[in-house]
């Protein structure tokens, strides 16, 4: 009896303890209970009322989104005061106001074919023409207007090379594409004036481009690109390598935001991908590799870590928060809005992309200068772009009396680089030469690549010079970016627009 009583007491204690634990757990859950988040439900269909699976539904201007299921339905945490937008491939972006609520969102399909009689929209602000891009997108228009894309038709140096004139308009001064290769003139228009239609008097002569066609690579063209083909990259150029989608009625713009719901916009991931740039920034013209930036990016460390051209050349400024203030635009994260300045060879970008290290020491052999030039934080070779771009490192030395001192040893610049003979330095360039070995030569003339000494991303090229010990008091090193060989700039009477990346005087 005693053992049974004790056993009963034991189980009673266990039961009581378990009850206490359950009570404590319930109390703890009550304290920690998180209020349920209100959710909204809705359904996405096409314009025929058929449910669409895989559509992306987003609260406008936020990162929150949901994907519709097989029945076209979605659920999202509520965001009071925000509109709801929806997009999927092949359709315009649609939306509903915050007041209406989700309900049924219907998507309208994109046009089935490109309408080649479409009239391009001029980007220039004009109150008389409400449809112009700059009327609503003032900051973006101004950024673009300051870019090289806006000047692709009117750029003075380009026109001088195209028609053989010089800076002052005098004819037959140096390189002349129209004289030397008149049938190749239309190749330039494909990238520099991509909206010139077939049959337009300026198709084969960019000088005759007028109106919106003289705006170069402008807003309406860029945002009509539905796809960028890579099957003939470098061999098909500009507009001929793009699939455009111009509407027969109404309007259509592709872009990198999937929640712009004006009933005329469509999202495309292409706008944040490097292949979008390839049609104009990769080109073998007349058998010569004139533009190779895209293929350089393909082989770069930047591509291997997922960086795209836009990550550097359309990097958000952090200042733009509304792309259409007062015209229906909303406040957005400034880091989600790309810059349209699209800088290339600016002093800031060049100095970021190139590092110069120098060391000057006295030794038994003389005054020894060691220099290393490194391409860094860049997704292509340096320099890149047009084939005639070049970096030039020059090295010179003086004695105490100001007399120039010649080196005992060290690399010299090529005699045809445009800096005279026996000039110490290094040339970073893709050098074209004619069949007789003369350089420089225009790419549209019979020529070949003599050498390509440009800097590879993440790599350095070094030089070592030795100067007489007792005669050398100062050594100067300069690293300068040249848009064209000095001989060409001199023939064309172009203003000096060289960019000095580094200029140092060293004392042993």
C-alpha positions in Angstrom: 0.0 0.0 0.0 2.8 2.4 0.8 4.6 1.7 -2.5 1.3 2.2 -4.4 0.6 5.4 -2.6 4.1 6.7 -3.4 3.7 5.7 -7.0 0.4 7.6 -7.3 2.0 10.6 -5.7 4.8 10.4 -8.3 2.5 10.4 -11.3 0.4 13.2 -9.8 3.5 15.3 -9.5 4.4 14.6 -13.1 1.0 15.5 -14.3 1.0 18.7 -12.3 4.4 19.6 -13.5 3.3 19.0 -17.1 0.3 21.2 -16.6 2.4 24.0 -15.2 4.8 23.8 -18.2 1.9 24.0 -20.6 0.5 27.0 -18.8 3.9 28.7 -18.9 4.3 27.9 -22.6 0.8 29.3 -23.4 1.6 32.5 -21.4 4.9 32.9 -23.3 3.3 32.4 -26.7 0.7 35.0 -25.7 3.4 37.5 -24.9 5.5 36.8 -28.0 2.6 36.4 -30.4 3.1 38.6 -33.5 0.0 40.2 -34.9 -0.9 38.7 -38.3 0.0 40.9 -41.2 -3.0 41.9 -43.3 -2.7 40.6 -46.8 -4.4 41.5 -50.1 -5.5 39.0 -52.7 -6.2 39.4 -56.4 -6.0 37.7 -59.7 -4.1 38.5 -62.9 -5.6 37.8 -66.3 -4.9 38.6 -70.0 -7.2 40.9 -71.9 -9.5 38.0 -72.7 -10.0 37.2 -69.0 -7.7 34.1 -68.9 -5.6 33.7 -65.8 -1.9 34.3 -66.1 0.6 32.3 -64.1 4.1 33.7 -63.4 3.1 37.4 -63.5 5.1 39.6 -61.1 2.8 41.7 -58.8 4.5 44.6 -57.0 3.6 47.5 -54.7 4.7 50.4 -56.8 8.1 51.8 -55.8 8.9 48.9 -53.3 10.9 45.7 -53.4 7.9 43.6 -52.3 6.4 41.4 -55.0 4.6 38.2 -55.5 4.3 35.7 -58.4 0.9 34.6 -59.5 0.1 30.9 -59.3 -1.4 28.6 -61.9 -4.8 30.1 -61.3 -3.4 33.7 -61.7 -3.9 34.4 -58.0 -1.5 36.3 -55.7 -1.2 37.4 -52.1 0.8 40.3 -50.8 1.3 42.0 -47.4 -0.8 45.1 -47.5 0.9 48.5 -48.2 -1.6 51.2 -47.6 -1.5 54.2 -49.9 0.5 52.5 -52.7 -0.7 51.4 -56.1 -0.3 47.8 -57.2 1.4 46.9 -60.5 1.8 43.8 -62.5 4.0 42.6 -65.4 5.0 39.5 -67.2 6.9 38.9 -70.5 5.0 39.8 -73.6 2.7 42.3 -71.9 2.5 46.0 -71.0 2.8 46.8 -67.3 -0.6 47.3 -65.7 -1.6 48.7 -62.4 -4.4 49.8 -60.1 -4.7 52.7 -57.7 -4.5 52.3 -54.0 -8.1 53.4 -53.7 -9.5 50.7 -56.0 -7.6 47.8 -54.4 -6.3 44.8 -56.2 -9.3 42.9 -57.6 -8.6 41.7 -61.1 -5.6 43.1 -62.9 -5.7 42.7 -66.7 -2.5 42.6 -68.9 -2.5 43.9 -72.4 -0.2 42.1 -74.9 2.6 43.9 -76.7 2.3 44.4 -80.4 2.9 41.3 -82.5 5.3 43.1 -85.0 7.4 46.1 -85.4 5.8 49.0 -87.3 8.6 50.5 -89.5 6.6 53.6 -90.5 6.6 54.7 -86.8 7.5 58.4 -86.4 10.3 58.8 -83.8 9.8 61.1 -80.9 12.2 64.0 -80.5 13.6 64.1 -76.9 14.0 67.8 -76.7 11.6 69.5 -74.2 8.8 71.5 -76.0 5.5 72.6 -74.4 3.8 72.5 -77.7 4.6 68.8 -78.2 3.5 67.0 -75.0 4.8 63.6 -76.0 8.5 64.7 -76.0 10.6 62.9 -73.5 12.3 65.9 -71.9 8.9 67.5 -70.9 8.5 64.9 -68.1 12.0 63.5 -67.6 13.9 66.7 -67.2 16.9 65.5 -65.2 17.3 62.4 -67.3 17.1 64.4 -70.5 19.7 66.8 -69.3 22.0 64.0 -68.4 21.6 62.4 -71.8 22.0 65.7 -73.6 25.5 66.0 -72.0 26.5 62.5 -73.1 28.4 61.3 -76.2 25.2 59.5 -77.3 23.5 62.8 -77.9 26.4 64.0 -80.0 26.9 60.9 -82.1 25.8 62.7 -85.3 27.1 66.2 -84.6 30.4 65.4 -82.9 32.9 67.6 -84.7 35.8 65.2 -84.7 33.6 62.4 -86.0 32.4 64.7 -88.8 35.9 65.7 -89.7 36.9 62.1 -90.1 33.7 61.3 -92.0 34.0 64.0 -94.7 37.7 64.9 -94.6 37.3 68.4 -93.2 39.3 70.0 -90.4 38.1 71.8 -87.2 37.6 75.0 -89.2 35.6 73.3 -91.9 38.4 73.4 -94.5 38.0 70.4 -96.9 40.5 67.7 -97.8 42.5 67.8 -94.6 43.8 64.4 -93.6 41.7 61.3 -93.1 38.5 61.2 -95.2 36.1 58.3 -95.1 33.7 59.6 -97.8 36.6 60.1 -100.3 38.4 56.8 -99.5 35.5 54.4 -98.9 32.2 56.1 -100.0 30.2 52.8 -100.0 31.0 52.3 -96.4 29.4 55.5 -95.2 26.2 53.8 -94.2 28.0 51.6 -91.7 28.5 54.7 -89.6 24.9 55.6 -89.7 23.9 52.3 -88.2 25.3 53.3 -84.8 25.7 57.1 -85.0 22.3 57.9 -86.5 20.2 54.7 -85.9 16.8 56.2 -86.5 17.5 57.3 -90.1 14.9 55.3 -92.1 15.5 53.5 -95.4 15.2 55.9 -98.3 16.0 59.0 -96.1 18.4 61.3 -97.9 20.8 61.1 -95.0 21.0 57.3 -94.9 24.4 57.1 -96.6 25.4 60.7 -95.6 25.1 61.5 -91.9 25.7 65.2 -92.7 22.1 65.4 -94.1 20.5 63.9 -91.0 17.9 66.4 -89.7 15.2 66.7 -87.0 15.0 63.9 -84.6 17.5 61.9 -86.6 20.2 64.5 -85.8 19.7 63.7 -82.1 21.9 60.7 -82.5 21.4 57.8 -80.1 18.3 59.2 -78.4 15.6 58.2 -75.8 13.0 56.9 -78.1 15.4 54.6 -80.1 17.0 53.2 -77.0 13.7 52.4 -75.3 12.2 50.7 -78.4 14.8 47.9 -78.3 13.0 44.6 -77.5 16.0 42.4 -77.9 19.7 42.5 -78.8 20.9 39.6 -81.0 24.4 38.1 -80.4 24.4 35.6 -83.3 26.5 38.0 -85.5 27.9 40.3 -82.8 30.6 42.5 -84.2 29.5 41.8 -87.8 26.1 43.4 -87.6 26.1 46.9 -86.2 23.8 49.2 -84.5 20.2 49.1 -85.5 20.7 46.1 -87.7 21.6 43.9 -84.6 18.5 45.0 -82.6 15.0 43.8 -82.6 12.9 46.9 -82.4 9.2 47.0 -81.4 7.6 50.2 -82.6 3.8 50.4 -82.2 1.4 51.1 -85.0 -0.9 52.8 -82.6 -0.4 54.4 -79.2 3.1 54.2 -77.6 5.5 51.7 -76.2 8.6 52.1 -74.1 10.9 49.3 -72.7 12.8 50.0 -69.5 14.5 48.6 -66.4 11.6 49.2 -64.0 8.7 46.7 -63.8 6.2 49.0 -62.0 5.8 51.9 -64.4 2.2 51.5 -65.2 1.3 54.3 -67.7 -0.3 51.6 -70.0 2.5 52.2 -72.5 5.5 50.8 -70.7 7.1 47.3 -70.6 9.9 45.9 -68.5 12.9 44.2 -70.0 15.9 42.8 -68.0 18.0 43.5 -71.2 18.3 47.1 -70.0 20.7 46.0 -67.2 22.7 43.5 -69.3 25.9 44.1 -71.2 24.6 42.6 -74.4 22.3 45.6 -74.8 25.5 47.6 -75.6 27.2 45.0 -77.9 25.6 46.1 -81.2 27.5 49.5 -81.1 30.4 48.7 -78.9 31.7 45.6 -80.8 32.5 46.0 -84.5 34.7 44.5 -87.1 34.4 47.0 -89.9 36.0 46.4 -93.3 37.7 43.4 -91.7 39.4 45.5 -89.0 38.5 45.1 -85.2 37.6 48.8 -84.7 35.4 48.4 -81.5 36.1 45.4 -79.2 34.8 46.6 -75.8 32.1 44.0 -75.5 34.4 41.0 -76.3 36.9 42.5 -73.8 34.2 42.6 -71.2 33.3 38.9 -72.0 36.9 38.0 -71.1 37.2 40.2 -68.1 37.2 39.5 -64.3 34.2 41.9 -64.1 32.0 39.7 -66.1 33.0 36.6 -64.1 31.8 38.3 -60.9 28.5 39.4 -62.6 29.3 43.1 -63.2 27.6 44.5 -66.3 28.5 47.6 -68.4 25.6 49.5 -66.8 27.1 49.0 -63.3 29.9 51.5 -64.2 28.6 53.5 -67.1 25.0 54.1 -65.8 25.8 54.0 -62.1 23.1 55.9 -60.1 24.3 59.3 -58.9 22.3 59.0 -55.7 20.7 62.4 -56.4 17.8 61.4 -58.6 14.7 60.2 -56.6 11.8 60.9 -59.1 12.1 60.3 -62.8 9.0 62.4 -63.6 8.3 64.9 -60.8 4.9 66.5 -61.1 4.1 64.3 -64.1 3.0 61.2 -62.3 6.4 60.1 -61.0 6.8 58.8 -57.5 9.7 59.0 -55.0 12.0 56.0 -55.3 15.2 54.7 -53.9 17.9 56.8 -55.7 20.1 53.7 -56.0 17.4 52.2 -58.2 17.6 54.9 -60.8 20.3 54.8 -63.5 22.3 57.8 -64.6 22.1 58.8 -68.2 25.3 60.7 -68.4 27.0 57.4 -69.4 30.6 58.6 -68.9 33.4 57.0 -70.8 36.9 58.5 -71.1 36.4 61.2 -68.5 39.3 62.3 -66.3 37.5 60.9 -63.2 36.9 57.4 -64.8 40.4 57.3 -66.3 42.1 58.1 -63.0 40.0 55.5 -61.3 40.8 52.9 -64.0 44.5 53.4 -64.2 47.1 53.3 -61.4 50.7 54.5 -61.8 53.4 53.3 -59.5 56.9 54.7 -59.7 60.2 54.3 -57.9 63.4 56.2 -58.4 66.6 54.9 -56.8 70.3 55.7 -57.1 72.5 52.6 -57.8 76.0 51.8 -59.0 74.7 51.6 -62.5 73.0 55.1 -62.4 69.6 56.6 -61.5 67.1 53.8 -61.9 63.4 54.5 -62.6 60.9 51.7 -62.4 57.3 52.4 -63.5 54.3 50.1 -63.4 50.9 51.0 -65.0 48.0 48.9 -63.9 44.4 48.7 -65.1 42.1 48.4 -62.1 38.3 48.5 -61.4 37.6 48.2 -65.1 35.7 45.7 -67.2 37.6 46.0 -70.4 41.1 46.9 -71.7 42.5 50.3 -71.2 42.1 52.3 -73.4 39.0 50.9 -75.1 36.4 52.1 -77.5 37.4 53.5 -80.9 40.5 51.8 -82.3 42.7 55.0 -82.2 42.4 55.7 -78.5 45.7 55.4 -76.7 47.6 55.9 -73.4 51.1 57.3 -73.6 53.7 57.2 -70.8 56.6 59.6 -71.4 59.8 59.7 -69.3 62.3 62.5 -69.3 65.2 63.7 -67.1 67.2 66.9 -66.5 70.4 67.9 -64.9 70.8 70.8 -62.4 71.3 73.3 -65.2 68.0 72.3 -66.9 69.7 70.4 -69.7 67.8 67.3 -70.8 69.5 64.0 -70.0 69.2 61.0 -72.2 68.8 57.5 -70.6 71.5 54.9 -70.7 68.8 52.2 -71.3 65.1 51.7 -71.3 62.2 51.3 -73.7 61.4 54.0 -76.3 58.2 55.0 -77.9 57.7 53.8 -81.5 59.1 56.3 -83.9 55.7 56.6 -85.7 53.8 57.2 -82.4 53.9 61.0 -83.0 56.4 62.0 -80.3 59.6 62.2 -82.3 62.5 59.7 -82.3 64.3 58.3 -79.2 61.6 59.4 -76.8 61.5 57.3 -73.7 58.2 55.8 -72.7 55.5 53.2 -73.2 52.6 53.2 -75.6 49.4 51.4 -74.7 47.4 51.2 -77.9 46.1 49.0 -80.7 48.3 50.1 -83.6 47.1 49.8 -87.2 49.6 49.9 -90.0 49.3 49.8 -93.8 50.7 47.0 -96.0 54.1 48.9 -96.1 54.2 49.0 -92.3 53.4 52.7 -91.9 51.3 53.9 -89.0 49.0 55.4 -88.1 46.4 54.6 -90.8 42.7 55.0 -91.0 40.8 51.8 -90.3 38.9 52.0 -93.5 42.1 51.8 -95.6 43.9 48.6 -96.3 45.6 47.8 -92.9 46.4 45.3 -90.2 46.9 45.3 -86.5 50.6 45.7 -85.9 50.3 45.2 -82.1 47.9 45.6 -79.2 49.7 46.8 -76.1 46.6 48.0 -74.2 46.3 47.1 -70.5 44.3 44.0 -69.6 41.9 44.4 -66.7 43.7 43.7 -63.4 47.2 43.5 -65.0 50.2 45.8 -65.0 52.9 46.7 -67.6 56.2 47.8 -66.3 59.2 49.7 -67.7 62.7 50.3 -66.4 65.0 53.2 -67.3 68.6 54.0 -66.2 70.0 57.6 -66.4 73.5 58.8 -65.8 74.1 59.1 -62.1 76.0 62.3 -61.9 74.1 64.2 -64.6 70.5 63.5 -63.4 68.8 65.8 -61.0 65.1 65.3 -61.8 63.0 62.7 -63.6 59.5 63.5 -64.9 56.9 60.9 -65.8 53.5 61.7 -67.5 50.7 59.4 -68.3 48.3 61.0 -70.9 45.2 59.8 -72.6 45.0 60.7 -76.3 41.8 60.3 -78.4 43.7 60.1 -81.6 47.4 59.9 -82.7 49.1 63.3 -82.5 49.7 63.4 -86.3 45.9 63.0 -87.0 45.0 65.7 -84.4 47.5 68.1 -86.0 46.3 67.5 -89.5 42.7 68.2 -88.4 43.7 71.3 -86.4 41.8 69.9 -83.4 41.9 71.6 -80.0 44.1 69.9 -77.5 41.7 67.6 -75.4 44.3 65.2 -74.0 43.6 64.0 -70.5 46.5 64.0 -68.1 46.1 61.0 -65.8 49.4 61.5 -63.9 52.3 64.0 -64.0 55.1 63.6 -61.4 58.6 64.9 -60.9 60.8 62.6 -58.9 64.2 63.4 -57.3 66.8 60.7 -56.7 
